[in-house]
Amino acid sequence: MQLQLVLYTKPGCHLCEDAKLVLSLLKEEIPFELVEMDISKDDELTEKYGLYIPVLAWNDEIIQYGQIVAKEVKHFLKDKLIHSNS
């Protein structure tokens, strides 16, 4: 089973670019699907996440926001994969 994570971003966000790099490297180790959502194209998403981007979420649950840390995302993914296989 592959988990789908959503990364809320916007153009010109250097932390978003850092997050994309961290997540692409992590995908080499633990397979997951990453969907990028540009909040600048949606007023509701801009209002919800504008002050926090980048925001990494799973099933509307925020995993991390601001600076995305690979170690914490890795722990989250492993935990979800273990529980989905049991």
ZIQUIUR-V704599 format. One record per pair of residues at least 24 apart in sequence whose C-alpha atoms are under 8 Angstrom apart, sorted by sequence separation. I is the first residue (numbers start at 1). J is the second residue. D is the distance in whole Angstrom. If there is no record, write none. Layout:
# ZIQUIUR-V704599
<<I:J:D> <I:J:D>>
This chain:
# ZIQUIUR-V704599
<<5:32:7> <7:34:7> <9:36:7> <10:37:8> <11:38:8> <3:31:8> <4:32:6> <5:33:6> <6:34:6> <7:35:6> <8:36:6> <9:37:6> <10:38:5> <2:31:7> <3:32:5> <4:33:5> <5:34:5> <6:35:5> <7:36:5> <8:37:5> <9:38:5> <10:39:6> <11:40:8> <2:32:5> <3:33:6> <4:34:6> <5:35:6> <6:36:6> <7:37:6> <8:38:6> <9:39:6> <10:40:6> <2:33:7> <4:35:7> <6:37:7> <8:39:6> <19:54:7> <16:53:7> <15:53:8> <16:54:5> <15:54:6> <8:49:8> <13:54:8> <10:53:8> <9:53:6> <10:54:8> <26:70:7> <30:74:8> <8:53:6> <9:54:5> <8:54:6> <9:55:7> <22:68:7> <7:54:7> <8:55:5> <22:69:7> <23:70:7> <30:77:8> <7:55:6> <8:56:6> <19:67:7> <22:70:6> <26:74:7> <6:55:8> <7:56:5> <18:67:8> <19:68:5> <6:56:6> <7:57:6> <18:68:8> <5:56:7> <6:57:5> <15:66:7> <5:57:6> <6:58:6> <15:67:6> <5:58:5> <4:58:7> <5:59:8> <3:77:8> <3:81:8> <1:81:8> <1:84:8>>
